[in-house]
Amino acid sequence: MTAIDPELERHRRTWIGFTRLIKYAIVIIVIILVGMAIFLL
């Protein structure tokens, strides 16, 4: 597969950005939950 489809490449970049956003969101949620757990103890 020598020729890369530009549309496919654009979708791949969009998905990489989307998964990165989800990963950061999960990290932030975990930090908030841990902070709440420490505060409530």
C-alpha positions in Angstrom: 0.0 0.0 0.0 2.2 2.8 -1.3 -0.4 5.5 -1.8 -2.1 6.7 1.4 -5.6 8.0 1.0 -5.7 11.6 2.3 -9.3 11.2 3.6 -8.3 8.1 5.5 -5.2 9.9 6.9 -7.4 12.8 8.1 -9.8 10.4 9.8 -6.8 8.7 11.5 -5.5 12.0 12.8 -9.0 12.9 14.1 -9.3 9.6 15.9 -5.8 10.0 17.5 -6.8 13.4 18.8 -10.1 12.1 20.0 -8.6 9.1 21.9 -6.0 11.5 23.4 -8.9 13.8 24.6 -10.7 10.8 26.2 -7.5 9.7 27.9 -7.0 13.1 29.5 -10.6 13.3 30.5 -10.4 9.9 32.3 -7.2 11.0 34.1 -8.9 14.3 35.3 -12.0 12.3 36.5 -9.8 9.8 38.4 -7.9 12.7 40.1 -11.2 14.4 41.1 -12.6 11.1 42.5 -9.4 10.4 44.4 -9.5 14.0 45.8 -13.1 13.6 46.9 -12.3 10.3 48.6 -9.4 11.8 50.5 -11.6 14.8 51.4 -14.4 12.6 52.7 -12.2 10.4 54.8 
